[in-house]
């Protein structure tokens, strides 16, 4: 299975991504803001979902809200 971001770019374990939309997360007091960088994602069994750590919490995000961060 191939996991792709919102632009169709392939994602891999350990990639860094940007959020393309503000997201409210159940159980968290603050929303995730557009443009926020999330590092070290993990792929799941579902091609449209990835796991990541935000603070001390592990959450699952849909890939349609993510854009792969370009390497420097």
PDB file of N, H, CA, C and O in Angstrom:
ATOM      1  N   UNK A   1       0.839  -1.187   0.000  1.00  0.00           N
ATOM      2  CA  UNK A   1       0.000   0.000   0.000  1.00  0.00           C
ATOM      3  C   UNK A   1       0.881   1.246   0.000  1.00  0.00           C
ATOM      4  O   UNK A   1       1.899   1.298   0.691  1.00  0.00           O
ATOM      5  N   UNK A   2       0.490   2.223  -0.762  1.00  0.00           N
ATOM      6  H   UNK A   2      -0.337   2.180  -1.323  1.00  0.00           H
ATOM      7  CA  UNK A   2       1.209   3.493  -0.803  1.00  0.00           C
ATOM      8  C   UNK A   2       0.405   4.538  -0.043  1.00  0.00           C
ATOM      9  O   UNK A   2      -0.804   4.669  -0.235  1.00  0.00           O
ATOM     10  N   UNK A   3       1.084   5.271   0.812  1.00  0.00           N
ATOM     11  H   UNK A   3       2.066   5.165   0.967  1.00  0.00           H
ATOM     12  CA  UNK A   3       0.446   6.359   1.541  1.00  0.00           C
ATOM     13  C   UNK A   3       0.876   7.664   0.899  1.00  0.00           C
ATOM     14  O   UNK A   3       2.069   7.943   0.778  1.00  0.00           O
ATOM     15  N   UNK A   4      -0.104   8.465   0.488  1.00  0.00           N
ATOM     16  H   UNK A   4      -1.073   8.238   0.587  1.00  0.00           H
ATOM     17  CA  UNK A   4       0.192   9.719  -0.206  1.00  0.00           C
ATOM     18  C   UNK A   4      -0.421  10.894   0.549  1.00  0.00           C
ATOM     19  O   UNK A   4      -1.460  10.757   1.196  1.00  0.00           O
ATOM     20  N   UNK A   5       0.240  12.057   0.458  1.00  0.00           N
ATOM     21  H   UNK A   5       1.084  12.168  -0.067  1.00  0.00           H
ATOM     22  CA  UNK A   5      -0.293  13.268   1.086  1.00  0.00           C
ATOM     23  C   UNK A   5      -1.361  13.877   0.181  1.00  0.00           C
ATOM     24  O   UNK A   5      -1.766  13.261  -0.805  1.00  0.00           O
ATOM     25  N   UNK A   6      -1.814  15.078   0.514  1.00  0.00           N
ATOM     26  H   UNK A   6      -1.485  15.578   1.315  1.00  0.00           H
ATOM     27  CA  UNK A   6      -2.891  15.730  -0.234  1.00  0.00           C
ATOM     28  C   UNK A   6      -2.485  16.084  -1.665  1.00  0.00           C
ATOM     29  O   UNK A   6      -3.351  16.251  -2.522  1.00  0.00           O
ATOM     30  N   UNK A   7      -1.181  16.201  -1.937  1.00  0.00           N
ATOM     31  H   UNK A   7      -0.477  16.065  -1.240  1.00  0.00           H
ATOM     32  CA  UNK A   7      -0.698  16.520  -3.275  1.00  0.00           C
ATOM     33  C   UNK A   7      -0.302  15.287  -4.076  1.00  0.00           C
ATOM     34  O   UNK A   7       0.089  15.411  -5.237  1.00  0.00           O
ATOM     35  N   UNK A   8      -0.394  14.109  -3.487  1.00  0.00           N
ATOM     36  H   UNK A   8      -0.711  14.008  -2.544  1.00  0.00           H
ATOM     37  CA  UNK A   8      -0.035  12.887  -4.180  1.00  0.00           C
ATOM     38  C   UNK A   8       1.407  12.468  -3.997  1.00  0.00           C
ATOM     39  O   UNK A   8       1.861  11.537  -4.662  1.00  0.00           O
ATOM     40  N   UNK A   9       2.143  13.128  -3.114  1.00  0.00           N
ATOM     41  H   UNK A   9       1.774  13.885  -2.574  1.00  0.00           H
ATOM     42  CA  UNK A   9       3.531  12.777  -2.830  1.00  0.00           C
ATOM     43  C   UNK A   9       3.563  11.585  -1.872  1.00  0.00           C
ATOM     44  O   UNK A   9       2.815  11.551  -0.895  1.00  0.00           O
ATOM     45  N   UNK A  10       4.416  10.625  -2.148  1.00  0.00           N
ATOM     46  H   UNK A  10       5.024  10.653  -2.941  1.00  0.00           H
ATOM     47  CA  UNK A  10       4.527   9.449  -1.282  1.00  0.00           C
ATOM     48  C   UNK A  10       5.095   9.826   0.075  1.00  0.00           C
ATOM     49  O   UNK A  10       6.029  10.623   0.169  1.00  0.00           O
ATOM     50  N   UNK A  11       4.526   9.246   1.125  1.00  0.00           N
ATOM     51  H   UNK A  11       3.768   8.599   1.049  1.00  0.00           H
ATOM     52  CA  UNK A  11       5.000   9.456   2.496  1.00  0.00           C
ATOM     53  C   UNK A  11       5.683   8.188   2.982  1.00  0.00           C
ATOM     54  O   UNK A  11       5.332   7.083   2.568  1.00  0.00           O
ATOM     55  N   UNK A  12       6.666   8.358   3.867  1.00  0.00           N
ATOM     56  H   UNK A  12       6.952   9.256   4.203  1.00  0.00           H
ATOM     57  CA  UNK A  12       7.390   7.231   4.457  1.00  0.00           C
ATOM     58  C   UNK A  12       7.507   7.448   5.962  1.00  0.00           C
ATOM     59  O   UNK A  12       7.327   8.563   6.452  1.00  0.00           O
ATOM     60  N   UNK A  13       7.811   6.375   6.689  1.00  0.00           N
ATOM     61  H   UNK A  13       7.958   5.470   6.290  1.00  0.00           H
ATOM     62  CA  UNK A  13       8.037   6.491   8.132  1.00  0.00           C
ATOM     63  C   UNK A  13       9.144   7.508   8.392  1.00  0.00           C
ATOM     64  O   UNK A  13      10.172   7.497   7.715  1.00  0.00           O
ATOM     65  N   UNK A  14       8.934   8.387   9.370  1.00  0.00           N
ATOM     66  H   UNK A  14       8.099   8.396   9.920  1.00  0.00           H
ATOM     67  CA  UNK A  14       9.944   9.358   9.752  1.00  0.00           C
ATOM     68  C   UNK A  14       9.874  10.679   9.008  1.00  0.00           C
ATOM     69  O   UNK A  14      10.641  11.590   9.320  1.00  0.00           O
ATOM     70  N   UNK A  15       8.981  10.816   8.033  1.00  0.00           N
ATOM     71  H   UNK A  15       8.359  10.076   7.779  1.00  0.00           H
ATOM     72  CA  UNK A  15       8.851  12.077   7.300  1.00  0.00           C
ATOM     73  C   UNK A  15       8.288  13.177   8.189  1.00  0.00           C
ATOM     74  O   UNK A  15       7.664  12.907   9.216  1.00  0.00           O
ATOM     75  N   UNK A  16       8.516  14.414   7.780  1.00  0.00           N
ATOM     76  H   UNK A  16       9.023  14.633   6.946  1.00  0.00           H
ATOM     77  CA  UNK A  16       7.920  15.574   8.422  1.00  0.00           C
ATOM     78  C   UNK A  16       6.857  16.130   7.481  1.00  0.00           C
ATOM     79  O   UNK A  16       7.053  16.163   6.266  1.00  0.00           O
ATOM     80  N   UNK A  17       5.721  16.570   8.048  1.00  0.00           N
ATOM     81  H   UNK A  17       5.561  16.543   9.035  1.00  0.00           H
ATOM     82  CA  UNK A  17       4.613  17.079   7.240  1.00  0.00           C
ATOM     83  C   UNK A  17       4.106  18.396   7.811  1.00  0.00           C
ATOM     84  O   UNK A  17       4.317  18.705   8.984  1.00  0.00           O
ATOM     85  N   UNK A  18       3.425  19.176   6.948  1.00  0.00           N
ATOM     86  H   UNK A  18       3.254  18.925   5.996  1.00  0.00           H
ATOM     87  CA  UNK A  18       2.732  20.408   7.339  1.00  0.00           C
ATOM     88  C   UNK A  18       1.240  20.127   7.349  1.00  0.00           C
ATOM     89  O   UNK A  18       0.752  19.328   6.550  1.00  0.00           O
ATOM     90  N   UNK A  19       0.517  20.776   8.243  1.00  0.00           N
ATOM     91  H   UNK A  19       0.913  21.426   8.892  1.00  0.00           H
ATOM     92  CA  UNK A  19      -0.944  20.728   8.199  1.00  0.00           C
ATOM     93  C   UNK A  19      -1.431  21.766   7.191  1.00  0.00           C
ATOM     94  O   UNK A  19      -0.887  22.868   7.130  1.00  0.00           O
ATOM     95  N   UNK A  20      -2.444  21.428   6.406  1.00  0.00           N
ATOM     96  H   UNK A  20      -2.886  20.533   6.456  1.00  0.00           H
ATOM     97  CA  UNK A  20      -2.965  22.380   5.424  1.00  0.00           C
ATOM     98  C   UNK A  20      -4.297  22.965   5.864  1.00  0.00           C
ATOM     99  O   UNK A  20      -4.901  23.746   5.129  1.00  0.00           O
ATOM    100  N   UNK A  21      -4.770  22.593   7.068  1.00  0.00           N
ATOM    101  H   UNK A  21      -4.279  21.958   7.665  1.00  0.00           H
ATOM    102  CA  UNK A  21      -6.048  23.079   7.569  1.00  0.00           C
ATOM    103  C   UNK A  21      -6.015  23.060   9.095  1.00  0.00           C
ATOM    104  O   UNK A  21      -5.382  22.184   9.683  1.00  0.00           O
ATOM    105  N   UNK A  22      -6.688  24.011   9.744  1.00  0.00           N
ATOM    106  H   UNK A  22      -7.203  24.723   9.266  1.00  0.00           H
ATOM    107  CA  UNK A  22      -6.825  23.971  11.197  1.00  0.00           C
ATOM    108  C   UNK A  22      -7.678  22.761  11.574  1.00  0.00           C
ATOM    109  O   UNK A  22      -8.714  22.513  10.957  1.00  0.00           O
ATOM    110  N   UNK A  23      -7.246  22.013  12.581  1.00  0.00           N
ATOM    111  H   UNK A  23      -6.405  22.215  13.083  1.00  0.00           H
ATOM    112  CA  UNK A  23      -7.963  20.812  12.996  1.00  0.00           C
ATOM    113  C   UNK A  23      -8.238  20.848  14.492  1.00  0.00           C
ATOM    114  O   UNK A  23      -7.339  21.119  15.287  1.00  0.00           O
ATOM    115  N   UNK A  24      -9.485  20.574  14.874  1.00  0.00           N
ATOM    116  H   UNK A  24     -10.215  20.353  14.228  1.00  0.00           H
ATOM    117  CA  UNK A  24      -9.820  20.390  16.282  1.00  0.00           C
ATOM    118  C   UNK A  24      -9.628  18.920  16.602  1.00  0.00           C
ATOM    119  O   UNK A  24     -10.037  18.052  15.831  1.00  0.00           O
ATOM    120  N   UNK A  25      -9.000  18.636  17.753  1.00  0.00           N
ATOM    121  H   UNK A  25      -8.668  19.341  18.380  1.00  0.00           H
ATOM    122  CA  UNK A  25      -8.734  17.260  18.153  1.00  0.00           C
ATOM    123  C   UNK A  25      -9.467  17.009  19.461  1.00  0.00           C
ATOM    124  O   UNK A  25      -9.318  17.761  20.424  1.00  0.00           O
ATOM    125  N   UNK A  26     -10.264  15.936  19.485  1.00  0.00           N
ATOM    126  H   UNK A  26     -10.385  15.324  18.702  1.00  0.00           H
ATOM    127  CA  UNK A  26     -10.999  15.592  20.705  1.00  0.00           C
ATOM    128  C   UNK A  26     -10.024  15.351  21.848  1.00  0.00           C
ATOM    129  O   UNK A  26      -9.003  14.687  21.672  1.00  0.00           O
ATOM    130  N   UNK A  27     -10.343  15.891  23.016  1.00  0.00           N
ATOM    131  H   UNK A  27     -11.172  16.430  23.159  1.00  0.00           H
ATOM    132  CA  UNK A  27      -9.517  15.651  24.190  1.00  0.00           C
ATOM    133  C   UNK A  27      -8.331  16.584  24.331  1.00  0.00           C
ATOM    134  O   UNK A  27      -7.615  16.517  25.330  1.00  0.00           O
ATOM    135  N   UNK A  28      -8.100  17.459  23.347  1.00  0.00           N
ATOM    136  H   UNK A  28      -8.681  17.513  22.535  1.00  0.00           H
ATOM    137  CA  UNK A  28      -7.006  18.423  23.435  1.00  0.00           C
ATOM    138  C   UNK A  28      -7.605  19.813  23.581  1.00  0.00           C
ATOM    139  O   UNK A  28      -8.559  20.146  22.879  1.00  0.00           O
ATOM    140  N   UNK A  29      -7.066  20.628  24.476  1.00  0.00           N
ATOM    141  H   UNK A  29      -6.290  20.357  25.046  1.00  0.00           H
ATOM    142  CA  UNK A  29      -7.641  21.957  24.690  1.00  0.00           C
ATOM    143  C   UNK A  29      -7.411  22.916  23.521  1.00  0.00           C
ATOM    144  O   UNK A  29      -8.201  23.839  23.324  1.00  0.00           O
ATOM    145  N   UNK A  30      -6.356  22.717  22.753  1.00  0.00           N
ATOM    146  H   UNK A  30      -5.715  21.967  22.913  1.00  0.00           H
ATOM    147  CA  UNK A  30      -6.044  23.612  21.650  1.00  0.00           C
ATOM    148  C   UNK A  30      -6.204  22.900  20.321  1.00  0.00           C
ATOM    149  O   UNK A  30      -6.061  21.680  20.240  1.00  0.00           O
ATOM    150  N   UNK A  31      -6.500  23.667  19.276  1.00  0.00           N
ATOM    151  H   UNK A  31      -6.616  24.658  19.342  1.00  0.00           H
ATOM    152  CA  UNK A  31      -6.594  23.104  17.931  1.00  0.00           C
ATOM    153  C   UNK A  31      -5.201  23.084  17.301  1.00  0.00           C
ATOM    154  O   UNK A  31      -4.327  23.866  17.676  1.00  0.00           O
ATOM    155  N   UNK A  32      -5.008  22.190  16.349  1.00  0.00           N
ATOM    156  H   UNK A  32      -5.717  21.555  16.044  1.00  0.00           H
ATOM    157  CA  UNK A  32      -3.776  22.169  15.568  1.00  0.00           C
ATOM    158  C   UNK A  32      -3.928  23.206  14.469  1.00  0.00           C
ATOM    159  O   UNK A  32      -4.929  23.197  13.753  1.00  0.00           O
ATOM    160  N   UNK A  33      -2.969  24.090  14.321  1.00  0.00           N
ATOM    161  H   UNK A  33      -2.156  24.098  14.903  1.00  0.00           H
ATOM    162  CA  UNK A  33      -3.068  25.206  13.388  1.00  0.00           C
ATOM    163  C   UNK A  33      -2.481  24.878  12.027  1.00  0.00           C
ATOM    164  O   UNK A  33      -1.554  24.076  11.913  1.00  0.00           O
ATOM    165  N   UNK A  34      -3.031  25.507  10.996  1.00  0.00           N
ATOM    166  H   UNK A  34      -3.784  26.158  11.088  1.00  0.00           H
ATOM    167  CA  UNK A  34      -2.539  25.356   9.632  1.00  0.00           C
ATOM    168  C   UNK A  34      -1.076  25.784   9.566  1.00  0.00           C
ATOM    169  O   UNK A  34      -0.711  26.807  10.145  1.00  0.00           O
ATOM    170  N   UNK A  35      -0.237  25.026   8.875  1.00  0.00           N
ATOM    171  H   UNK A  35      -0.533  24.195   8.404  1.00  0.00           H
ATOM    172  CA  UNK A  35       1.174  25.342   8.746  1.00  0.00           C
ATOM    173  C   UNK A  35       2.046  24.718   9.814  1.00  0.00           C
ATOM    174  O   UNK A  35       3.272  24.764   9.715  1.00  0.00           O
ATOM    175  N   UNK A  36       1.432  24.130  10.843  1.00  0.00           N
ATOM    176  H   UNK A  36       0.436  24.093  10.923  1.00  0.00           H
ATOM    177  CA  UNK A  36       2.210  23.500  11.911  1.00  0.00           C
ATOM    178  C   UNK A  36       2.970  22.291  11.350  1.00  0.00           C
ATOM    179  O   UNK A  36       2.427  21.522  10.557  1.00  0.00           O
ATOM    180  N   UNK A  37       4.215  22.134  11.764  1.00  0.00           N
ATOM    181  H   UNK A  37       4.657  22.759  12.409  1.00  0.00           H
ATOM    182  CA  UNK A  37       5.051  21.026  11.294  1.00  0.00           C
ATOM    183  C   UNK A  37       4.944  19.866  12.279  1.00  0.00           C
ATOM    184  O   UNK A  37       5.075  20.047  13.489  1.00  0.00           O
ATOM    185  N   UNK A  38       4.705  18.688  11.747  1.00  0.00           N
ATOM    186  H   UNK A  38       4.598  18.541  10.764  1.00  0.00           H
ATOM    187  CA  UNK A  38       4.666  17.470  12.550  1.00  0.00           C
ATOM    188  C   UNK A  38       5.786  16.581  12.043  1.00  0.00           C
ATOM    189  O   UNK A  38       5.825  16.222  10.866  1.00  0.00           O
ATOM    190  N   UNK A  39       6.696  16.230  12.942  1.00  0.00           N
ATOM    191  H   UNK A  39       6.664  16.522  13.898  1.00  0.00           H
ATOM    192  CA  UNK A  39       7.872  15.456  12.558  1.00  0.00           C
ATOM    193  C   UNK A  39       7.701  13.994  12.942  1.00  0.00           C
ATOM    194  O   UNK A  39       6.934  13.651  13.841  1.00  0.00           O
ATOM    195  N   UNK A  40       8.433  13.146  12.239  1.00  0.00           N
ATOM    196  H   UNK A  40       9.057  13.424  11.509  1.00  0.00           H
ATOM    197  CA  UNK A  40       8.546  11.727  12.567  1.00  0.00           C
ATOM    198  C   UNK A  40       7.196  11.011  12.571  1.00  0.00           C
ATOM    199  O   UNK A  40       6.806  10.430  13.583  1.00  0.00           O
ATOM    200  N   UNK A  41       6.489  11.051  11.452  1.00  0.00           N
ATOM    201  H   UNK A  41       6.806  11.523  10.630  1.00  0.00           H
ATOM    202  CA  UNK A  41       5.216  10.342  11.347  1.00  0.00           C
ATOM    203  C   UNK A  41       5.460   8.850  11.199  1.00  0.00           C
ATOM    204  O   UNK A  41       6.546   8.427  10.801  1.00  0.00           O
ATOM    205  N   UNK A  42       4.446   8.055  11.519  1.00  0.00           N
ATOM    206  H   UNK A  42       3.564   8.398  11.842  1.00  0.00           H
ATOM    207  CA  UNK A  42       4.496   6.603  11.341  1.00  0.00           C
ATOM    208  C   UNK A  42       3.307   6.198  10.481  1.00  0.00           C
ATOM    209  O   UNK A  42       2.187   6.658  10.701  1.00  0.00           O
ATOM    210  N   UNK A  43       3.556   5.338   9.507  1.00  0.00           N
ATOM    211  H   UNK A  43       4.466   4.963   9.328  1.00  0.00           H
ATOM    212  CA  UNK A  43       2.488   4.846   8.648  1.00  0.00           C
ATOM    213  C   UNK A  43       1.681   3.788   9.393  1.00  0.00           C
ATOM    214  O   UNK A  43       2.209   3.077  10.248  1.00  0.00           O
ATOM    215  N   UNK A  44       0.398   3.691   9.059  1.00  0.00           N
ATOM    216  H   UNK A  44      -0.031   4.268   8.364  1.00  0.00           H
ATOM    217  CA  UNK A  44      -0.487   2.698   9.669  1.00  0.00           C
ATOM    218  C   UNK A  44      -0.900   1.690   8.604  1.00  0.00           C
ATOM    219  O   UNK A  44      -0.440   1.755   7.464  1.00  0.00           O
ATOM    220  N   UNK A  45      -1.768   0.760   8.983  1.00  0.00           N
ATOM    221  H   UNK A  45      -2.142   0.707   9.909  1.00  0.00           H
ATOM    222  CA  UNK A  45      -2.280  -0.223   8.031  1.00  0.00           C
ATOM    223  C   UNK A  45      -3.230   0.414   7.011  1.00  0.00           C
ATOM    224  O   UNK A  45      -3.424  -0.122   5.920  1.00  0.00           O
ATOM    225  N   UNK A  46      -3.810   1.539   7.365  1.00  0.00           N
ATOM    226  H   UNK A  46      -3.652   1.975   8.251  1.00  0.00           H
ATOM    227  CA  UNK A  46      -4.710   2.261   6.466  1.00  0.00           C
ATOM    228  C   UNK A  46      -3.907   3.255   5.632  1.00  0.00           C
ATOM    229  O   UNK A  46      -3.160   4.049   6.203  1.00  0.00           O
ATOM    230  N   UNK A  47      -4.031   3.245   4.301  1.00  0.00           N
ATOM    231  H   UNK A  47      -4.638   2.600   3.837  1.00  0.00           H
ATOM    232  CA  UNK A  47      -3.229   4.153   3.467  1.00  0.00           C
ATOM    233  C   UNK A  47      -3.611   5.629   3.593  1.00  0.00           C
ATOM    234  O   UNK A  47      -2.843   6.497   3.177  1.00  0.00           O
ATOM    235  N   UNK A  48      -4.797   5.931   4.164  1.00  0.00           N
ATOM    236  H   UNK A  48      -5.420   5.226   4.502  1.00  0.00           H
ATOM    237  CA  UNK A  48      -5.182   7.330   4.291  1.00  0.00           C
ATOM    238  C   UNK A  48      -5.015   7.876   5.710  1.00  0.00           C
ATOM    239  O   UNK A  48      -5.558   8.933   6.033  1.00  0.00           O
ATOM    240  N   UNK A  49      -4.268   7.163   6.560  1.00  0.00           N
ATOM    241  H   UNK A  49      -3.828   6.304   6.298  1.00  0.00           H
ATOM    242  CA  UNK A  49      -4.044   7.606   7.936  1.00  0.00           C
ATOM    243  C   UNK A  49      -2.575   7.442   8.329  1.00  0.00           C
ATOM    244  O   UNK A  49      -1.906   6.505   7.894  1.00  0.00           O
ATOM    245  N   UNK A  50      -2.080   8.379   9.169  1.00  0.00           N
ATOM    246  H   UNK A  50      -2.624   9.140   9.523  1.00  0.00           H
ATOM    247  CA  UNK A  50      -0.741   8.278   9.745  1.00  0.00           C
ATOM    248  C   UNK A  50      -0.826   8.566  11.240  1.00  0.00           C
ATOM    249  O   UNK A  50      -1.717   9.286  11.689  1.00  0.00           O
ATOM    250  N   UNK A  51       0.100   8.003  12.004  1.00  0.00           N
ATOM    251  H   UNK A  51       0.824   7.418  11.639  1.00  0.00           H
ATOM    252  CA  UNK A  51       0.200   8.264  13.438  1.00  0.00           C
ATOM    253  C   UNK A  51       1.288   9.287  13.675  1.00  0.00           C
ATOM    254  O   UNK A  51       2.290   9.319  12.959  1.00  0.00           O
ATOM    255  N   UNK A  52       1.090  10.133  14.692  1.00  0.00           N
ATOM    256  H   UNK A  52       0.277  10.108  15.273  1.00  0.00           H
ATOM    257  CA  UNK A  52       2.130  11.089  15.062  1.00  0.00           C
ATOM    258  C   UNK A  52       1.979  11.439  16.537  1.00  0.00           C
ATOM    259  O   UNK A  52       0.947  11.183  17.157  1.00  0.00           O
ATOM    260  N   UNK A  53       3.031  12.026  17.071  1.00  0.00           N
ATOM    261  H   UNK A  53       3.870  12.234  16.567  1.00  0.00           H
ATOM    262  CA  UNK A  53       3.005  12.458  18.470  1.00  0.00           C
ATOM    263  C   UNK A  53       2.899  13.970  18.517  1.00  0.00           C
ATOM    264  O   UNK A  53       3.669  14.686  17.878  1.00  0.00           O
ATOM    265  N   UNK A  54       1.925  14.439  19.290  1.00  0.00           N
ATOM    266  H   UNK A  54       1.300  13.857  19.809  1.00  0.00           H
ATOM    267  CA  UNK A  54       1.747  15.860  19.555  1.00  0.00           C
ATOM    268  C   UNK A  54       1.880  16.007  21.062  1.00  0.00           C
ATOM    269  O   UNK A  54       0.995  15.592  21.810  1.00  0.00           O
ATOM    270  N   UNK A  55       2.977  16.593  21.507  1.00  0.00           N
ATOM    271  H   UNK A  55       3.696  16.930  20.899  1.00  0.00           H
ATOM    272  CA  UNK A  55       3.228  16.653  22.941  1.00  0.00           C
ATOM    273  C   UNK A  55       3.442  15.242  23.467  1.00  0.00           C
ATOM    274  O   UNK A  55       4.325  14.526  22.994  1.00  0.00           O
ATOM    275  N   UNK A  56       2.630  14.840  24.450  1.00  0.00           N
ATOM    276  H   UNK A  56       1.913  15.422  24.834  1.00  0.00           H
ATOM    277  CA  UNK A  56       2.734  13.487  25.002  1.00  0.00           C
ATOM    278  C   UNK A  56       1.675  12.557  24.435  1.00  0.00           C
ATOM    279  O   UNK A  56       1.629  11.381  24.796  1.00  0.00           O
ATOM    280  N   UNK A  57       0.825  13.067  23.553  1.00  0.00           N
ATOM    281  H   UNK A  57       0.863  14.023  23.261  1.00  0.00           H
ATOM    282  CA  UNK A  57      -0.266  12.270  22.999  1.00  0.00           C
ATOM    283  C   UNK A  57       0.088  11.714  21.626  1.00  0.00           C
ATOM    284  O   UNK A  57       0.773  12.371  20.842  1.00  0.00           O
ATOM    285  N   UNK A  58      -0.372  10.527  21.343  1.00  0.00           N
ATOM    286  H   UNK A  58      -0.929   9.994  21.980  1.00  0.00           H
ATOM    287  CA  UNK A  58      -0.253   9.937  20.011  1.00  0.00           C
ATOM    288  C   UNK A  58      -1.614  10.047  19.347  1.00  0.00           C
ATOM    289  O   UNK A  58      -2.617   9.600  19.903  1.00  0.00           O
ATOM    290  N   UNK A  59      -1.654  10.642  18.156  1.00  0.00           N
ATOM    291  H   UNK A  59      -0.839  11.005  17.704  1.00  0.00           H
ATOM    292  CA  UNK A  59      -2.920  10.805  17.451  1.00  0.00           C
ATOM    293  C   UNK A  59      -2.791  10.267  16.031  1.00  0.00           C
ATOM    294  O   UNK A  59      -1.688  10.087  15.516  1.00  0.00           O
ATOM    295  N   UNK A  60      -3.933  10.017  15.415  1.00  0.00           N
ATOM    296  H   UNK A  60      -4.829  10.163  15.834  1.00  0.00           H
ATOM    297  CA  UNK A  60      -3.990   9.559  14.031  1.00  0.00           C
ATOM    298  C   UNK A  60      -4.581  10.690  13.199  1.00  0.00           C
ATOM    299  O   UNK A  60      -5.637  11.228  13.533  1.00  0.00           O
ATOM    300  N   UNK A  61      -3.896  11.049  12.113  1.00  0.00           N
ATOM    301  H   UNK A  61      -3.039  10.612  11.842  1.00  0.00           H
ATOM    302  CA  UNK A  61      -4.358  12.117  11.228  1.00  0.00           C
ATOM    303  C   UNK A  61      -4.643  11.556   9.837  1.00  0.00           C
ATOM    304  O   UNK A  61      -3.982  10.621   9.386  1.00  0.00           O
ATOM    305  N   UNK A  62      -5.624  12.133   9.173  1.00  0.00           N
ATOM    306  H   UNK A  62      -6.161  12.893   9.540  1.00  0.00           H
ATOM    307  CA  UNK A  62      -5.926  11.767   7.792  1.00  0.00           C
ATOM    308  C   UNK A  62      -4.925  12.457   6.875  1.00  0.00           C
ATOM    309  O   UNK A  62      -4.578  13.619   7.084  1.00  0.00           O
ATOM    310  N   UNK A  63      -4.464  11.737   5.861  1.00  0.00           N
ATOM    311  H   UNK A  63      -4.745  10.792   5.691  1.00  0.00           H
ATOM    312  CA  UNK A  63      -3.451  12.278   4.957  1.00  0.00           C
ATOM    313  C   UNK A  63      -3.993  13.394   4.067  1.00  0.00           C
ATOM    314  O   UNK A  63      -3.205  14.143   3.490  1.00  0.00           O
ATOM    315  N   UNK A  64      -5.314  13.527   3.937  1.00  0.00           N
ATOM    316  H   UNK A  64      -5.954  12.919   4.406  1.00  0.00           H
ATOM    317  CA  UNK A  64      -5.874  14.597   3.102  1.00  0.00           C
ATOM    318  C   UNK A  64      -5.644  15.977   3.724  1.00  0.00           C
ATOM    319  O   UNK A  64      -5.839  16.987   3.047  1.00  0.00           O
ATOM    320  N   UNK A  65      -5.233  16.045   4.997  1.00  0.00           N
ATOM    321  H   UNK A  65      -5.074  15.225   5.546  1.00  0.00           H
ATOM    322  CA  UNK A  65      -4.938  17.308   5.669  1.00  0.00           C
ATOM    323  C   UNK A  65      -3.442  17.564   5.801  1.00  0.00           C
ATOM    324  O   UNK A  65      -3.040  18.502   6.490  1.00  0.00           O
ATOM    325  N   UNK A  66      -2.609  16.750   5.157  1.00  0.00           N
ATOM    326  H   UNK A  66      -2.936  15.988   4.598  1.00  0.00           H
ATOM    327  CA  UNK A  66      -1.162  16.845   5.308  1.00  0.00           C
ATOM    328  C   UNK A  66      -0.473  17.117   3.978  1.00  0.00           C
ATOM    329  O   UNK A  66      -0.943  16.707   2.916  1.00  0.00           O
ATOM    330  N   UNK A  67       0.656  17.821   4.065  1.00  0.00           N
ATOM    331  H   UNK A  67       1.038  18.153   4.927  1.00  0.00           H
ATOM    332  CA  UNK A  67       1.511  18.063   2.905  1.00  0.00           C
ATOM    333  C   UNK A  67       2.945  17.760   3.340  1.00  0.00           C
ATOM    334  O   UNK A  67       3.397  18.248   4.375  1.00  0.00           O
ATOM    335  N   UNK A  68       3.658  16.955   2.551  1.00  0.00           N
ATOM    336  H   UNK A  68       3.290  16.558   1.710  1.00  0.00           H
ATOM    337  CA  UNK A  68       5.026  16.579   2.905  1.00  0.00           C
ATOM    338  C   UNK A  68       5.921  17.793   2.935  1.00  0.00           C
ATOM    339  O   UNK A  68       5.876  18.631   2.035  1.00  0.00           O
ATOM    340  N   UNK A  69       6.739  17.891   3.973  1.00  0.00           N
ATOM    341  H   UNK A  69       6.776  17.210   4.705  1.00  0.00           H
ATOM    342  CA  UNK A  69       7.681  19.005   4.117  1.00  0.00           C
ATOM    343  C   UNK A  69       8.889  18.743   3.240  1.00  0.00           C
ATOM    344  O   UNK A  69       9.424  17.634   3.226  1.00  0.00           O
ATOM    345  N   UNK A  70       9.317  19.755   2.513  1.00  0.00           N
ATOM    346  H   UNK A  70       8.882  20.655   2.525  1.00  0.00           H
ATOM    347  CA  UNK A  70      10.481  19.608   1.637  1.00  0.00           C
ATOM    348  C   UNK A  70      11.747  19.535   2.473  1.00  0.00           C
ATOM    349  O   UNK A  70      11.882  20.220   3.486  1.00  0.00           O
ATOM    350  N   UNK A  71      12.667  18.697   2.033  1.00  0.00           N
ATOM    351  H   UNK A  71      12.557  18.140   1.210  1.00  0.00           H
ATOM    352  CA  UNK A  71      13.949  18.543   2.709  1.00  0.00           C
ATOM    353  C   UNK A  71      14.853  19.722   2.350  1.00  0.00           C
ATOM    354  O   UNK A  71      14.820  20.212   1.221  1.00  0.00           O
ATOM    355  N   UNK A  72      15.648  20.171   3.300  1.00  0.00           N
ATOM    356  H   UNK A  72      15.674  19.773   4.217  1.00  0.00           H
ATOM    357  CA  UNK A  72      16.556  21.284   3.040  1.00  0.00           C
ATOM    358  C   UNK A  72      17.852  20.806   2.445  1.00  0.00           C
ATOM    359  O   UNK A  72      18.737  21.613   2.162  1.00  0.00           O
TER     360      UNK A  72
END
